[in-house]
């Protein structure tokens, strides 16, 4: 089989229950945004689908990208791309010193700050400067304490209403999946669409809609239709006919229902838990719940306080330590990460800044071992991102040793990401120094 060759298109008819499909990794950078940044494959083809009229699969250069690597072994799969995206996000976040996009951090464990001099800190978590003791959190850019809260807004389906596949541009081909459902929540970005019956697991969120807006008492989502390919069909085993592209114009290949949830920060649940060693005769720790307050958003500095939530007043009432000394450990849950100006301005519901999205995309692409298509132009693009600039074999590269010594690697895409992040890193250092 030649690279990227597509066999007979798949025949619809599989039910909408997730009988075969396994979730793909949850990342900050959505696959469709990665695809736009790379810009080398038609959107439906990237999501394993086609249409015989407008997006046909007629040859190697019109190949589709499979869900898993074992479905079509000679090209990179969406699962492989997401795995590399996830690793790139983690590496960049570590290098920058903060999470490069917004998310929930749960049960992050810290030693409670204690100086070498025992008498240097007074009782009750107060430092020698008479201020409460603070802790720098791992995620940086702390927004608020709390845990992820999901509230089911409702379900939409093609049979029961709320989910329809429409032809918005009048060309006779449905290209839009429209979800409409009543809501009592005002924040548009808190509304998210998931595959049905997965309890709002992040891996199954359908991201991102072309439009999302309130219309009367309803919230309306408009997605590219190929994002609604049934995961069970997308994950079907290849047969003797090879890997089969999916016709998105046949509604039998699409989701018949979705769930809509409101995702928000629940600060009624304890965002802090303090721990004390109970003594040599006990096999457990003494613990106490509490709440955290953000002292410095940019530096990710928080103050953990012992407290009890008062359901009548809706506030946290301050408590004293249950043990007569400062705790040994503290476990915290919070919402944190860098956000784009577009997200802050309400222009986009995707919080990831373009500079970090591009850096992640470049790094991830450089580390793929295969191209996503056998077309010569696309192969050249992916090969160029994987060129190792530290290796000279008949060619020389005008690149500084400083760039080659970057923490991400020496492939062109890795160096490109490092250069892109260079000014951001310098700005952050200046900002921290001033503070």
C-alpha positions in Angstrom: 0.0 0.0 0.0 1.4 3.4 -0.9 1.7 6.1 1.7 -1.7 7.7 2.6 -3.8 5.6 0.2 -7.5 5.5 1.1 -9.6 2.5 0.5 -13.4 2.1 0.1 -15.4 4.8 2.1 -16.9 3.3 5.2 -20.6 2.2 5.3 -22.6 3.9 8.0 -24.9 2.1 10.4 -23.0 1.9 13.7 -25.0 3.1 16.8 -24.1 6.2 18.7 -23.1 4.4 21.9 -19.3 4.4 22.5 -18.8 0.7 22.0 -15.4 0.8 20.3 -13.9 4.3 20.6 -11.3 5.2 23.3 -10.8 8.8 24.3 -8.0 10.8 22.8 -5.7 12.8 25.1 -7.1 16.1 26.5 -4.8 19.0 25.6 -5.0 22.8 25.8 -4.4 23.1 22.0 -7.4 21.8 20.2 -6.8 19.6 17.2 -8.7 21.9 14.8 -6.5 24.9 15.9 -3.4 22.8 15.3 -4.7 22.0 11.9 -5.3 25.7 11.1 -1.8 26.6 12.3 -0.2 24.0 10.1 -2.5 24.8 7.2 -1.5 21.9 5.0 -4.5 19.6 5.0 -8.2 20.1 4.2 -10.1 20.3 7.5 -12.4 17.3 6.8 -9.5 15.2 5.7 -7.7 16.0 8.9 -10.6 14.5 10.9 -10.8 11.4 8.8 -13.7 12.4 6.6 -14.6 13.5 3.1 -17.4 14.5 0.7 -17.5 13.2 -2.8 -18.3 16.6 -4.2 -16.4 19.3 -2.2 -13.7 17.3 -0.3 -13.1 14.1 -2.3 -10.5 11.5 -1.5 -9.1 10.8 -5.0 -5.5 10.2 -4.4 -2.5 10.4 -2.1 -2.7 14.2 -1.9 -6.3 14.0 -0.7 -5.6 11.4 2.0 -7.3 11.6 5.4 -5.7 11.4 8.8 -6.7 8.4 10.9 -7.7 8.5 14.5 -5.2 5.9 15.6 -1.8 4.9 14.3 -2.7 1.2 13.9 -5.5 2.2 11.4 -3.1 3.4 8.8 0.5 2.8 9.8 2.4 4.8 7.3 1.1 8.2 8.3 0.9 10.1 11.6 -2.5 9.8 13.4 -4.5 12.3 15.4 -3.7 10.4 18.5 0.0 10.6 17.9 -0.3 14.3 17.2 -2.2 14.9 20.5 0.4 12.9 22.4 3.2 15.1 21.1 1.1 18.3 21.7 0.6 17.2 25.3 4.3 16.7 25.9 5.1 20.0 24.2 2.6 21.8 26.5 4.1 20.3 29.6 7.7 21.1 28.5 6.9 24.7 27.6 4.9 25.2 30.8 7.9 23.9 32.8 10.3 26.2 31.0 8.1 29.3 31.4 7.3 28.6 35.0 3.5 28.6 34.6 0.7 26.7 32.8 0.5 28.2 29.3 -3.3 27.9 29.2 -6.2 27.8 31.6 -7.2 24.7 33.5 -8.0 23.0 36.8 -5.2 21.8 39.1 -6.4 19.3 41.7 -4.7 18.0 44.9 -1.4 19.7 44.3 0.7 18.9 47.4 3.2 21.3 49.1 5.2 21.3 52.2 3.9 24.1 54.4 6.6 26.8 54.5 8.8 26.6 57.5 12.1 28.5 57.9 15.2 27.0 59.3 14.8 29.0 62.4 11.8 27.6 64.3 11.1 30.8 66.1 11.0 32.9 63.0 7.3 32.2 62.3 4.6 33.0 64.8 1.6 30.8 65.5 -1.4 30.6 63.1 0.5 30.8 59.8 1.7 34.4 60.3 5.2 35.4 59.2 7.6 37.8 60.8 6.3 40.5 58.5 2.9 40.1 60.1 1.4 38.8 56.9 -0.1 35.4 56.3 2.3 32.8 54.9 1.9 32.3 51.2 2.8 29.5 48.8 3.8 29.7 45.2 1.7 27.2 43.2 2.9 25.1 40.4 0.5 26.3 37.7 1.3 30.0 38.1 -1.2 32.7 37.0 -3.6 31.7 39.8 -7.2 32.8 39.1 -9.1 31.4 42.1 -9.3 28.4 44.4 -11.8 25.7 43.8 -12.5 22.5 41.8 -14.1 21.7 38.5 -17.9 21.8 38.7 -20.2 20.4 36.0 -23.9 21.1 35.7 -25.9 19.3 33.0 -27.7 21.9 31.0 -29.4 19.3 28.9 -29.1 16.8 26.0 -29.7 17.5 22.3 -30.4 14.9 19.7 -31.5 14.6 16.0 -34.5 12.7 17.1 -35.6 14.6 20.1 -34.6 18.1 19.0 -31.7 20.5 19.6 -29.2 18.9 17.2 -29.4 19.4 13.5 -27.1 19.2 10.5 -27.6 22.2 8.2 -26.4 23.7 4.9 -25.6 27.3 5.9 -24.1 28.4 2.6 -26.8 26.9 0.3 -24.5 24.7 -1.8 -26.6 21.6 -1.2 -24.1 20.0 1.3 -24.6 20.2 5.1 -21.4 21.5 6.6 -22.6 22.7 10.0 -23.7 20.9 13.2 -26.0 23.2 15.1 -26.8 22.6 18.8 -29.6 24.6 20.4 -30.7 24.2 24.0 -32.4 26.2 26.8 -30.1 27.6 29.5 -30.4 29.7 32.6 -26.7 30.5 32.7 -25.4 33.7 31.3 -21.7 33.0 30.7 -21.4 31.7 27.1 -17.9 30.3 27.5 -18.9 28.2 30.5 -21.2 26.1 28.2 -19.5 23.1 26.5 -20.6 20.3 24.3 -19.6 16.7 24.9 -20.2 13.3 23.4 -23.3 11.7 25.1 -23.1 9.6 28.2 -19.5 10.4 29.2 -20.3 12.6 32.2 -18.5 15.6 30.8 -15.0 14.0 30.7 -12.6 16.6 29.2 -11.3 14.0 26.7 -14.7 13.9 25.1 -15.4 17.7 24.7 -16.1 18.7 21.1 -13.9 21.8 20.5 -14.4 24.5 19.4 -17.5 25.8 17.7 -17.4 28.3 14.9 -20.0 30.3 16.8 -21.5 30.2 20.3 -24.1 32.7 21.4 -27.2 33.3 23.5 -30.4 33.6 21.5 -33.4 34.4 23.7 -33.6 31.7 26.4 -31.3 29.4 24.4 -27.6 28.9 23.8 -26.6 28.0 20.2 -23.5 26.3 19.0 -22.4 26.0 15.4 -19.6 23.5 14.7 -17.9 22.2 11.5 -19.8 19.0 10.8 -16.7 16.9 10.6 -16.2 17.4 14.4 -19.4 15.4 14.9 -18.1 12.2 13.3 -19.3 9.3 15.5 -16.2 8.2 17.5 -17.2 4.6 17.2 -17.1 4.9 13.4 -13.9 6.9 13.5 -12.3 4.2 15.6 -13.4 1.2 13.5 -10.9 -1.5 12.8 -9.3 -1.5 9.3 -10.4 -4.4 7.0 -9.0 -6.0 3.9 -10.2 -2.8 2.1 -7.6 -0.9 4.1 -8.5 2.2 6.2 -11.7 3.8 5.1 -12.5 7.5 4.9 -15.9 8.6 6.4 -18.5 10.4 4.4 -19.6 13.4 6.5 -22.6 14.0 4.3 -24.2 10.8 5.4 -25.8 11.5 8.8 -25.6 7.9 9.7 -21.9 8.6 10.3 -22.5 11.5 12.6 -23.4 11.8 16.3 -27.2 11.4 17.0 -27.0 13.1 20.4 -24.7 15.2 22.6 -24.7 16.5 26.1 -24.3 20.1 27.1 -22.7 21.0 30.4 -21.9 24.2 32.2 -18.3 24.1 33.5 -17.4 26.5 36.3 -15.2 26.8 39.4 -16.9 25.4 42.5 -15.5 27.4 45.5 -18.0 25.9 47.9 -15.8 22.9 48.1 -12.6 23.0 50.1 -9.8 24.2 48.0 -7.2 23.5 50.7 -6.5 20.6 53.1 -3.9 20.9 55.8 -2.1 17.9 57.2 -0.2 17.3 60.5 1.8 14.3 61.6 -0.2 12.6 64.2 2.7 11.1 66.2 4.6 7.9 66.3 1.7 5.8 67.6 -0.6 6.7 64.7 -0.6 5.5 61.2 -2.5 8.4 59.8 -2.4 12.2 59.4 -4.6 14.7 61.1 -6.2 17.0 58.5 -8.3 20.1 58.3 -10.0 21.8 55.3 -9.8 25.4 54.3 -9.9 27.9 51.5 -7.2 29.7 49.5 -6.9 33.4 48.6 -4.9 34.6 45.6 -2.3 37.1 46.7 -0.4 37.5 43.4 -2.1 36.4 40.2 1.0 36.7 37.9 3.4 34.9 40.3 0.9 32.3 41.3 1.1 33.2 45.0 -1.7 32.0 47.2 -2.6 32.1 50.9 -4.1 28.9 52.4 -6.5 29.5 55.3 -8.2 27.1 57.7 -12.0 27.7 57.2 -15.4 26.1 57.1 -17.9 26.9 54.4 -21.1 28.5 55.6 -24.0 27.4 53.3 -26.3 30.0 54.9 -24.1 33.0 54.2 -22.3 31.6 51.2 -18.9 32.5 52.6 -16.0 30.7 54.3 -15.8 31.3 58.1 -12.2 31.4 59.5 -11.1 28.7 61.8 -8.2 28.1 64.1 -5.8 25.2 63.6 -7.1 21.9 64.9 -3.5 21.2 66.0 -1.7 23.8 68.1 1.0 24.4 65.5 1.4 25.1 61.8 0.7 22.2 59.5 3.3 20.0 57.9 1.7 19.7 54.5 -1.0 21.4 52.5 -2.9 20.1 49.5 -4.6 22.7 47.2 -7.0 22.7 44.2 -7.3 25.8 42.0 -8.0 27.3 38.6 -4.9 28.8 36.9 -3.0 29.4 33.7 -2.1 32.1 31.2 -5.0 33.4 29.1 -5.1 35.3 25.8 -6.3 38.9 25.6 -9.0 37.7 23.2 -10.4 35.5 25.9 -10.3 38.3 28.5 -12.1 40.6 26.0 -14.8 38.0 25.4 -13.9 37.7 21.7 -12.9 34.0 22.0 -13.8 31.1 24.4 -10.4 29.5 23.7 -8.1 30.8 26.4 -4.8 29.8 24.8 -2.7 32.7 23.4 -1.6 32.4 19.8 2.1 32.6 20.6 1.8 29.5 22.9 -0.5 27.7 20.4 2.1 28.1 17.6 5.0 27.1 19.8 3.3 23.9 20.8 2.3 23.2 17.2 5.8 23.6 15.9 7.4 21.5 18.7 4.8 18.7 18.3 5.2 18.6 14.5 9.0 18.5 14.8 8.7 15.4 16.9 6.4 13.4 14.8 8.1 10.4 13.1 5.8 10.5 10.1 4.0 13.0 8.0 0.1 13.1 8.0 0.0 12.6 4.2 2.0 11.2 1.4 1.6 14.2 -0.8 5.1 15.6 -1.8 4.4 19.2 -0.7 3.1 18.1 2.7 6.0 15.6 3.1 8.4 18.4 2.4 6.7 20.6 5.0 6.8 18.0 7.8 10.4 17.0 6.8 11.5 20.6 7.1 10.1 20.9 10.6 12.1 17.7 11.6 15.4 18.8 10.2 18.1 18.6 12.9 20.0 21.9 12.8 22.8 20.4 14.8 23.6 17.9 12.1 25.6 19.1 9.1 25.8 16.7 6.1 26.7 18.7 3.0 24.7 21.7 4.2 25.4 24.4 6.7 22.9 26.4 8.8 23.3 30.0 9.9 22.2 29.4 13.5 23.7 30.5 16.8 24.9 28.1 19.5 22.5 29.8 21.9 19.6 28.6 19.8 21.1 25.1 19.4 21.5 25.0 23.2 17.8 25.6 23.9 16.0 23.2 26.3 13.6 21.8 23.7 15.9 20.3 21.1 17.7 21.1 17.9 15.1 20.2 15.3 13.9 23.2 13.2 10.4 23.1 14.8 11.9 23.0 18.3 14.2 25.9 17.6 11.4 27.8 15.9 9.3 27.4 19.1 12.2 28.5 21.3 12.7 31.7 19.3 9.0 32.4 19.4 9.0 32.1 23.2 12.2 34.1 23.6 10.7 37.5 23.9 7.9 36.2 26.1 10.4 34.7 28.5 12.4 38.0 28.6 9.3 40.0 29.3 8.4 37.7 32.1 11.8 38.0 33.7 11.6 41.8 33.6 8.1 41.7 35.0 9.1 39.4 37.9 12.2 41.5 38.6 10.1 44.7 38.8 7.6 43.1 41.2 
